[in-house]
Amino acid sequence: MTQPKDRILVALDTPDVDRAATLAVATADAVGGVKIGLEFFNANGPSGVRQVVGTGVPLFLDLKFHDIPNTVAGAVRSVAPLAPLIVNLHAAGGPEMMKAGKAAAVSEAERLGVSPPRVIAVTVLTSLDDGDLSAVGQGSDTRAQALRLATLTRDCGLDGVVCSPLEIEAIRAACGPDFTLVVPGIRPAGAEVGDQKRVMTPADAVAAGADYMVIGRPITAAADPAAAARVIAASL
């Protein structure tokens, strides 16, 4: 990571291949990579991803795998040919599942002759708050739960976590400087919060210790997405 823009992963949350590809091209020089998630992947599959990132754009493949260990290992192997920079799974799937996903990523990348992705785990979704955790029986403290899952992820040998901006400092202190923190819930000052409940500005997130920030609508809904991304990068 050599420039502030490299911390920005633009979220291509659309099922439309042409729209996603247009956004990827438009922002290529203004961000560090793209995030492709379930909406796009379920509509278009690996071939659609290749159409968007075929020119070597760094890819965060945000599919949040969560199943039995063998199934997650197979899912990770299945996406390895896309050579993503980052793939993720749910820390709530437990230690054996996380270890299986990490091992599959390493072994399949070696077999294919590609660089292994960073395998990271989702802690607590940024759309959830204390009341939501209480409703599903996970206690009522999002910060404590995110920290618990982050340390478990570290102990399982994974490369980092997805966490909300509000947990960055605690997780960085607990898990060390080399633990990758990918942070959604990023909103420039004055931007609409939308369906996010735990948010922070880009500059504050970086100051707190974020490595990568996933930013969608503040860039993709702008009249000039590249210009919007450059404004955010300049704030860092």
Buried (B, 14 or more C-beta within 10 A) or exposed (E): EEEBBBBBBBBBBBEBBEBBBBBBEBBBEBBBBBBBBEBBBEEBEEEBBEBBBEEEBBBBBBBBBBBEBEBBBBBBBEBBEBBBBBBBBBBBBBBEBBBBBBBBBBBBBEEEEBEBBBBBBBBBBBBBBBEBBEEEEBEBBBBBBBBBBBBBBBEBEBBBBBBBBBBBBBBBEBBEEEBBBBBBBBBBEEBEEEEBBBBBBBBBBBEBBBBBBBBBBBBBEBEEBBBBBBBBBEBB
